Amino acid sequence: MEPPSPARLYATAVGAVLVVLGILGFFDDLSWLNFLYVATGALGLALAGRASRPYALGLGLLYTTLAIWGFADGGWLHLALGLLGLAAAAGTAKARRPKRRRLSKRALKPRAKAAGEGP
């Protein structure tokens, strides 16, 4: 079995942490940031198996932008989540799609029936 990629570990761990932070934040106040945490965390948990690299890249860009522009409190947390996401995306190889095999011209030609076979 192949070990999980950095992006998959990031999506799973950060997704779970963000969901917990968002839910715990609702007990304090109903800010838009708590909704963002729950939404991006749940998305991470959902995409951890299939599209973890694009998730890590997108979340890294989002939270780094939030930290730099200072849209929300918790700038250091957002900067750490953002930079870790960018590092996880950079450390994960891009998924390769299997090449489609083309049929040769010979394979496309109808086969001639052997002598003695049916009509």
N, C-alpha and C positions, 0 to 999 in steps of 0.2 A: 504494500500500500504506500502510496506517495505521500510525503509529509505535506501539510497544508501550506499554502503560500502566505507571504506576509500580508497581502491584501485580504485574504480570507480570514486570517487571524484578527486583523484590524476590523473588518466588517462585523465579525461576531462579537469581539470584546467591546468595541466602542458602541456598537448597536445596543448591547445589553446595558452598558453604563448609561447611555443617553436615555433609554426608556426609563430606567430607575430614577435618574435625576429629574426627568420630566414629571414623573408621577409624584415623587417627593416634593417637587416644587409646587404642585397644585395645592398642597396643604398650607403653603405660605401665601401664595397669591396666584391669580389666574392671568399671568402675563403671556404674551405671545411667544416668549422664549421657551416656556414649558411646552407649549404645543409644538414648537419647532424641534425640541429635543425628542419628544415622543415620536413625532412623524419621521425624523431622520434616523432615529434608533430602530424603529420598526422596519423601515426600509432596508437598513443594514442587515437586520436579521433575516429578512426575506430574500435579499440578494446575495447573501454570503456564499451560497453554493454555486450560483450561476454567473453572476456578474460582479464579483467582488472588486476587481481592478477598476472598472469604471466608477463604482460606488466610492472607493477610496479616493480616487482622483477628484470626483465631483464634490465629495464632502470636504476633502482637503482644501479645495479652492474656495468653497463656501465659507468654511469656518476661518480660514486665513483672511479672507476679505472682511468678514465680520470683525475680526480682531484688529486689522489695520485701520479700518474706517471707524472703529469704535461704536458700532451700532448698538451694542448691548453690553451690559455689565459682564464681568468674568472674562476680560480680554486675554489674560494669560491662559485660561483654560481653553478658550477658542483657538488661540495661537498654537498651543500644544496639540490639540486635536487636528488642526489644519495641517501643521507641518508633519505630524505622524502619518496622516492620510496621504500626503504627497510622497513621503518616503516609502510608504507601503506600496503605493502604485508604481513608483520607480523601481522598487525591488522585486516586482513580480513580472515575470515574462508575459508578453502579450500572447493571448491564446491563439493557437494556430488552427485554422480550419483544415480539415483533411482535403487533399486535392481530389477533384472529381476526375475519375478516369474516363477518358474519351474512348469510344469504341473505334476501332480501326475500320477502314473501308472494307477490309476482308470480312470482319465480323458482321458488317451490315448487309453483305450480299447474301441472298438466300442460298442455302446449301443445296447442291445437286444431290438428288436421291441416288443411292447406291443401286447398282444393277440387281434386279430381282426383287426389289421392294415394291410393294403396292402400285397402284395406278399412277 
